[in-house]
Amino acid sequence: MNKTIQLQDLGTKDYKETWEYQEELFKGIVDLKIKNRREELNLETPNYLLFVEHPHVYTLGKSGDLSNLLLSEKQLVAKGATFYKINRGGDITYHGPGQIVGYPIIDLENFFTDIHKYLRFLEEAIILTLQEYGISCGRSEGETGVWLGTGTPFARKICAMGVRASRWVTMHGFALNVNADLGYFDNIIPCGIRGKAVTSLNVELGVESVNEAEVKEKILKHFAILFDATFEKSEIVNQ
C-alpha cells in the first residue's frame, strides 16, 4: 500500500481548470485500478493533495438546491464571481481569496476503505489545526464540516466539506476560511442550511490577516498523523 501523498500547491487557479485537473488525476488512479484488476497486476496507485485558492466562485453539489444561490446571472457578473454545478456531495458553497481549499485525490485502499472515517479524519485535521490557534471547534450532528459554537444560537461554520468517491478513489475536499471575505456568503444559503452563520479564522482571532502558509503546514502535519501518511512535493502534471 502506497501511503505517500504527492503535494501540489497550485496557488491561485480558476475553479473549472482545477476541477478538470482533479478529474484528470482521479481518472488516472481509477484507470490504473481497473488495469490492475483486469490484468491481475499489483501496480502502485498514486495519491495527491492539491492546495489551491480560487477566484470568487459558487459551486452547487449534485444534490443541491439552486434556490440556495441568491444571485441572478447579472449579479454574479457584477460581483466578479462564477457559478458551477459539480459532481460532489453537499449543497452550495463559496470559494474565494483568503480561503485554503484542499483536494485530496487519494486511493483509500492505500489507507482504509471507509468513506465516513475519511470524512471524519478530514474534519479532525482541521479541528486539530484550529485548536493550535486556541479555537474551540468541532462537528455539528448531521452536518459535515467544522463548526464553532454548536448547540448555541451563535453556531457558525468555518470549514465546508464535500467529496466524491468512486472505486475508493476520492476527489473534491475541504475549504477552510482563513482570511475570507465573508460578505460573499451573504449571497447564498451556505450548504443549504438556514439560520447558521459562517466565520473565518482571522475574524475569530480578531486580526486582519493570518499566515496561510503556516496554516497549511499545520493541516499537513495533522493529516499525515491521522492517515499515517508522508507528503512529497511533486510537479504539476500536464498543467
Beta strands, then each sheet from edge to edge (+ up, - down):
strand 1: 4-12
strand 2: 48-53
strand 3: 57-60
strand 4: 82-85
strand 5: 92-95
strand 6: 99-105
strand 7: 138-140
strand 8: 143-148
strand 9: 156-166
strand 10: 169-177
strand 11: 197-198
strand 12: 230-233
sheet 1: 7+ 8- 9+ 10- 6+ 2- 1- 12-
sheet 2: 4+ 3+ 5-
sheet 3: 7+ 8- 9+ 11+
end
